[in-house]
Amino acid sequence: SKGVCLVTPGSSSKERAELLHGSVKATIDGMLDLISPGALARLGEAAEAPADRVGRGPEQIYLGPDENITPDDIDWVVHRAAERGYARPAAFMSSKPAEGINHKEFGVTSEGVAVFLDVALNALGLSPRTEPWSVKLTGGPDGDVAGNMLQILHREYG
């Protein structure tokens, strides 16, 4: 699913930038208020964050930046999640500027990843169409590469 924050930008580019980045910070702090143990404890509630919808432990939220989110915003989000006691702050936001591969910059596509996967499995001596195997995707199933990869895996391997 997507989260959208609609704002009315100011007249100058400086006002617009301040509003956009301030909105990112306010939205993230609001989310962290709901899912961080420390925030709940400060409110006098139970010290544990709410369990996820299947009751397996603290809720884990994964965010992928989209339009108007800058590398500085991304770094701030991860740092803020750590400050607020989020269990896995580095996993809270993808596309961190100093980590990983920016798939838009390097032209990584889901089809290319699928071909690489097929070649790698065969190189390991596995026949991916007839032998069982599993895959873990880094990124959310709603992201460009990971979301499309799920469809390709279903198409190619059932």
Phi and psi restraints in degrees (value plus and minus 20) as a CYANA .aco file:
   2 LYS   PHI    -133.9   -93.9
   2 LYS   PSI     124.7   164.7
   3 GLY   PHI    -129.5   -89.5
   3 GLY   PSI     115.5   155.5
   4 VAL   PHI    -148.7  -108.7
   4 VAL   PSI     116.0   156.0
   5 CYS   PHI    -136.9   -96.9
   5 CYS   PSI      91.4   131.4
   6 LEU   PHI    -114.1   -74.1
   6 LEU   PSI     107.3   147.3
   7 VAL   PHI    -152.5  -112.5
   7 VAL   PSI     136.6   176.6
   8 THR   PHI    -118.2   -78.2
   8 THR   PSI      91.1   131.1
   9 PRO   PHI     -88.4   -48.4
   9 PRO   PSI     133.6   173.6
  10 GLY   PHI     -93.6   -53.6
  10 GLY   PSI    -199.6  -159.6
  11 SER   PHI    -100.9   -60.9
  11 SER   PSI     -49.3    -9.3
  12 SER   PHI    -120.4   -80.4
  12 SER   PSI     139.4   179.4
  13 SER   PHI     -85.9   -45.9
  13 SER   PSI     -50.9   -10.9
  14 LYS   PHI     -86.6   -46.6
  14 LYS   PSI     -64.2   -24.2
  15 GLU   PHI     -82.3   -42.3
  15 GLU   PSI     -61.2   -21.2
  16 ARG   PHI     -82.2   -42.2
  16 ARG   PSI     -66.6   -26.6
  17 ALA   PHI     -82.6   -42.6
  17 ALA   PSI     -64.0   -24.0
  18 GLU   PHI     -82.0   -42.0
  18 GLU   PSI     -61.6   -21.6
  19 LEU   PHI     -86.7   -46.7
  19 LEU   PSI     -64.8   -24.8
  20 LEU   PHI     -82.5   -42.5
  20 LEU   PSI     -70.3   -30.3
  21 HIS   PHI     -90.3   -50.3
  21 HIS   PSI     -54.3   -14.3
  22 GLY   PHI     -85.8   -45.8
  22 GLY   PSI     -56.4   -16.4
  23 SER   PHI     -87.2   -47.2
  23 SER   PSI     -59.3   -19.3
  24 VAL   PHI     -79.7   -39.7
  24 VAL   PSI     -68.3   -28.3
  25 LYS   PHI     -83.7   -43.7
  25 LYS   PSI     -63.2   -23.2
  26 ALA   PHI     -85.8   -45.8
  26 ALA   PSI     -60.6   -20.6
  27 THR   PHI     -84.3   -44.3
  27 THR   PSI     -65.7   -25.7
  28 ILE   PHI     -84.4   -44.4
  28 ILE   PSI     -64.3   -24.3
  29 ASP   PHI     -81.4   -41.4
  29 ASP   PSI     -58.4   -18.4
  30 GLY   PHI     -83.0   -43.0
  30 GLY   PSI     -63.3   -23.3
  31 MET   PHI     -82.8   -42.8
  31 MET   PSI     -64.9   -24.9
  32 LEU   PHI     -85.5   -45.5
  32 LEU   PSI     -50.0   -10.0
  33 ASP   PHI     -79.3   -39.3
  33 ASP   PSI     -54.2   -14.2
  34 LEU   PHI    -103.8   -63.8
  34 LEU   PSI     -45.6    -5.6
  35 ILE   PHI    -139.9   -99.9
  35 ILE   PSI     -24.4    15.6
  36 SER   PHI    -116.0   -76.0
  36 SER   PSI     112.1   152.1
  37 PRO   PHI     -77.0   -37.0
  37 PRO   PSI     -60.9   -20.9
  38 GLY   PHI     -82.1   -42.1
  38 GLY   PSI     -58.9   -18.9
  39 ALA   PHI     -85.9   -45.9
  39 ALA   PSI     -61.5   -21.5
  40 LEU   PHI     -86.2   -46.2
  40 LEU   PSI     -59.3   -19.3
  41 ALA   PHI     -84.4   -44.4
  41 ALA   PSI     -58.6   -18.6
  42 ARG   PHI     -84.8   -44.8
  42 ARG   PSI     -46.8    -6.8
  43 LEU   PHI    -105.7   -65.7
  43 LEU   PSI     -18.8    21.2
  44 GLY   PHI      62.6   102.6
  44 GLY   PSI      -7.9    32.1
  45 GLU   PHI    -112.5   -72.5
  45 GLU   PSI    -199.1  -159.1
  46 ALA   PHI     -76.6   -36.6
  46 ALA   PSI     126.6   166.6
  47 ALA   PHI     -95.0   -55.0
  47 ALA   PSI     -31.7     8.3
  48 GLU   PHI    -112.6   -72.6
  48 GLU   PSI     124.8   164.8
  49 ALA   PHI     -89.9   -49.9
  49 ALA   PSI     137.1   177.1
  50 PRO   PHI     -78.2   -38.2
  50 PRO   PSI     125.3   165.3
  51 ALA   PHI     -91.8   -51.8
  51 ALA   PSI     134.0   174.0
  52 ASP   PHI     -90.2   -50.2
  52 ASP   PSI     155.9   195.9
  53 ARG   PHI     -86.4   -46.4
  53 ARG   PSI     -35.2     4.8
  54 VAL   PHI    -127.5   -87.5
  54 VAL   PSI     -12.1    27.9
  55 GLY   PHI      51.1    91.1
  55 GLY   PSI       9.7    49.7
  56 ARG   PHI    -118.0   -78.0
  56 ARG   PSI     -11.0    29.0
  57 GLY   PHI     113.2   153.2
  57 GLY   PSI    -186.7  -146.7
  58 PRO   PHI     -78.8   -38.8
  58 PRO   PSI     123.3   163.3
  59 GLU   PHI     -81.8   -41.8
  59 GLU   PSI     113.8   153.8
  60 GLN   PHI    -133.7   -93.7
  60 GLN   PSI      97.9   137.9
  61 ILE   PHI    -126.3   -86.3
  61 ILE   PSI     118.5   158.5
  62 TYR   PHI    -143.6  -103.6
  62 TYR   PSI     104.3   144.3
  63 LEU   PHI    -132.9   -92.9
  63 LEU   PSI     119.2   159.2
  64 GLY   PHI    -138.5   -98.5
  64 GLY   PSI     104.5   144.5
  65 PRO   PHI     -86.5   -46.5
  65 PRO   PSI     132.5   172.5
  66 ASP   PHI    -154.4  -114.4
  66 ASP   PSI    -167.2  -127.2
  67 GLU   PHI     -76.6   -36.6
  67 GLU   PSI     121.0   161.0
  68 ASN   PHI      48.0    88.0
  68 ASN   PSI      -8.7    31.3
  69 ILE   PHI    -118.6   -78.6
  69 ILE   PSI     102.1   142.1
  70 THR   PHI    -114.7   -74.7
  70 THR   PSI     144.1   184.1
  71 PRO   PHI     -76.2   -36.2
  71 PRO   PSI     -56.1   -16.1
  72 ASP   PHI     -84.9   -44.9
  72 ASP   PSI     -58.4   -18.4
  73 ASP   PHI     -81.6   -41.6
  73 ASP   PSI     -64.2   -24.2
  74 ILE   PHI     -80.8   -40.8
  74 ILE   PSI     -67.9   -27.9
  75 ASP   PHI     -80.6   -40.6
  75 ASP   PSI     -61.4   -21.4
  76 TRP   PHI     -82.1   -42.1
  76 TRP   PSI     -63.7   -23.7
  77 VAL   PHI     -78.5   -38.5
  77 VAL   PSI     -67.7   -27.7
  78 VAL   PHI     -85.7   -45.7
  78 VAL   PSI     -63.7   -23.7
  79 HIS   PHI     -82.2   -42.2
  79 HIS   PSI     -62.6   -22.6
  80 ARG   PHI     -85.3   -45.3
  80 ARG   PSI     -60.2   -20.2
  81 ALA   PHI     -80.6   -40.6
  81 ALA   PSI     -59.7   -19.7
  82 ALA   PHI     -85.8   -45.8
  82 ALA   PSI     -64.9   -24.9
  83 GLU   PHI     -78.8   -38.8
  83 GLU   PSI     -56.9   -16.9
  84 ARG   PHI    -107.0   -67.0
  84 ARG   PSI     -19.1    20.9
  85 GLY   PHI      66.7   106.7
  85 GLY   PSI      -2.7    37.3
  86 TYR   PHI     -82.6   -42.6
  86 TYR   PSI     117.1   157.1
  87 ALA   PHI     -78.7   -38.7
  87 ALA   PSI     -60.1   -20.1
  88 ARG   PHI    -152.5  -112.5
  88 ARG   PSI      54.6    94.6
  89 PRO   PHI     -79.6   -39.6
  89 PRO   PSI     -56.0   -16.0
  90 ALA   PHI     -86.2   -46.2
  90 ALA   PSI     -43.8    -3.8
  91 ALA   PHI    -110.1   -70.1
  91 ALA   PSI     -25.4    14.6
  92 PHE   PHI     -88.6   -48.6
  92 PHE   PSI     -52.0   -12.0
  93 MET   PHI    -158.7  -118.7
  93 MET   PSI     112.3   152.3
  94 SER   PHI    -107.8   -67.8
  94 SER   PSI     157.5   197.5
  95 SER   PHI      45.9    85.9
  95 SER   PSI      12.8    52.8
  96 LYS   PHI     -83.0   -43.0
  96 LYS   PSI     112.2   152.2
  97 PRO   PHI     -76.8   -36.8
  97 PRO   PSI     -55.3   -15.3
  98 ALA   PHI    -112.5   -72.5
  98 ALA   PSI     -16.3    23.7
  99 GLU   PHI    -152.3  -112.3
  99 GLU   PSI     129.1   169.1
 100 GLY   PHI      49.5    89.5
 100 GLY   PSI    -185.0  -145.0
 101 ILE   PHI    -136.9   -96.9
 101 ILE   PSI     105.8   145.8
 102 ASN   PHI     -96.7   -56.7
 102 ASN   PSI      85.4   125.4
 103 HIS   PHI     -84.6   -44.6
 103 HIS   PSI     -45.3    -5.3
 104 LYS   PHI     -94.3   -54.3
 104 LYS   PSI     -57.7   -17.7
 105 GLU   PHI     -88.8   -48.8
 105 GLU   PSI     -59.8   -19.8
 106 PHE   PHI    -119.6   -79.6
 106 PHE   PSI     -17.9    22.1
 107 GLY   PHI      50.4    90.4
 107 GLY   PSI       8.6    48.6
 108 VAL   PHI     -90.4   -50.4
 108 VAL   PSI     107.8   147.8
 109 THR   PHI    -140.0  -100.0
 109 THR   PSI     140.8   180.8
 110 SER   PHI     -83.1   -43.1
 110 SER   PSI     -59.5   -19.5
 111 GLU   PHI     -83.0   -43.0
 111 GLU   PSI     -60.5   -20.5
 112 GLY   PHI     -85.6   -45.6
 112 GLY   PSI     -60.4   -20.4
 113 VAL   PHI     -84.4   -44.4
 113 VAL   PSI     -59.4   -19.4
 114 ALA   PHI     -84.3   -44.3
 114 ALA   PSI     -61.0   -21.0
 115 VAL   PHI     -84.2   -44.2
 115 VAL   PSI     -65.1   -25.1
 116 PHE   PHI     -78.9   -38.9
 116 PHE   PSI     -64.4   -24.4
 117 LEU   PHI     -79.9   -39.9
 117 LEU   PSI     -66.0   -26.0
 118 ASP   PHI     -81.9   -41.9
 118 ASP   PSI     -64.6   -24.6
 119 VAL   PHI     -83.8   -43.8
 119 VAL   PSI     -62.6   -22.6
 120 ALA   PHI     -85.0   -45.0
 120 ALA   PSI     -63.0   -23.0
 121 LEU   PHI     -83.4   -43.4
 121 LEU   PSI     -63.5   -23.5
 122 ASN   PHI     -84.1   -44.1
 122 ASN   PSI     -57.8   -17.8
 123 ALA   PHI     -84.6   -44.6
 123 ALA   PSI     -47.3    -7.3
 124 LEU   PHI    -103.0   -63.0
 124 LEU   PSI     -20.8    19.2
 125 GLY   PHI      67.4   107.4
 125 GLY   PSI      -8.0    32.0
 126 LEU   PHI    -117.1   -77.1
 126 LEU   PSI     121.0   161.0
 127 SER   PHI    -120.1   -80.1
 127 SER   PSI      78.3   118.3
 128 PRO   PHI     -82.7   -42.7
 128 PRO   PSI     -39.3     0.7
 129 ARG   PHI    -108.5   -68.5
 129 ARG   PSI     -35.2     4.8
 130 THR   PHI    -143.5  -103.5
 130 THR   PSI     -37.3     2.7
 131 GLU   PHI    -132.2   -92.2
 131 GLU   PSI     127.3   167.3
 132 PRO   PHI     -91.5   -51.5
 132 PRO   PSI     126.2   166.2
 133 TRP   PHI    -179.8  -139.8
 133 TRP   PSI     145.8   185.8
 134 SER   PHI    -150.8  -110.8
 134 SER   PSI     143.0   183.0
 135 VAL   PHI    -158.3  -118.3
 135 VAL   PSI     124.9   164.9
 136 LYS   PHI    -142.4  -102.4
 136 LYS   PSI     110.2   150.2
 137 LEU   PHI    -121.8   -81.8
 137 LEU   PSI     113.0   153.0
 138 THR   PHI    -110.5   -70.5
 138 THR   PSI     105.4   145.4
 139 GLY   PHI      94.2   134.2
 139 GLY   PSI     145.7   185.7
 140 GLY   PHI    -107.0   -67.0
 140 GLY   PSI     135.7   175.7
 141 PRO   PHI     -87.6   -47.6
 141 PRO   PSI     -26.4    13.6
 142 ASP   PHI    -120.6   -80.6
 142 ASP   PSI     -18.8    21.2
 143 GLY   PHI    -101.4   -61.4
 143 GLY   PSI     147.9   187.9
 144 ASP   PHI     -78.4   -38.4
 144 ASP   PSI     -78.4   -38.4
 145 VAL   PHI     -94.4   -54.4
 145 VAL   PSI     -70.1   -30.1
 146 ALA   PHI     -85.3   -45.3
 146 ALA   PSI     -62.4   -22.4
 147 GLY   PHI     -83.0   -43.0
 147 GLY   PSI     -64.9   -24.9
 148 ASN   PHI     -88.3   -48.3
 148 ASN   PSI     -53.4   -13.4
 149 MET   PHI     -82.0   -42.0
 149 MET   PSI     -59.0   -19.0
 150 LEU   PHI     -78.8   -38.8
 150 LEU   PSI     -62.4   -22.4
 151 GLN   PHI     -85.8   -45.8
 151 GLN   PSI     -60.7   -20.7
 152 ILE   PHI     -86.8   -46.8
 152 ILE   PSI     -62.3   -22.3
 153 LEU   PHI     -79.5   -39.5
 153 LEU   PSI     -61.3   -21.3
 154 HIS   PHI     -85.5   -45.5
 154 HIS   PSI     -63.4   -23.4
 155 ARG   PHI     -82.1   -42.1
 155 ARG   PSI     -63.6   -23.6
 156 GLU   PHI    -104.5   -64.5
 156 GLU   PSI     -55.2   -15.2
 157 TYR   PHI    -141.5  -101.5
 157 TYR   PSI     -23.7    16.3
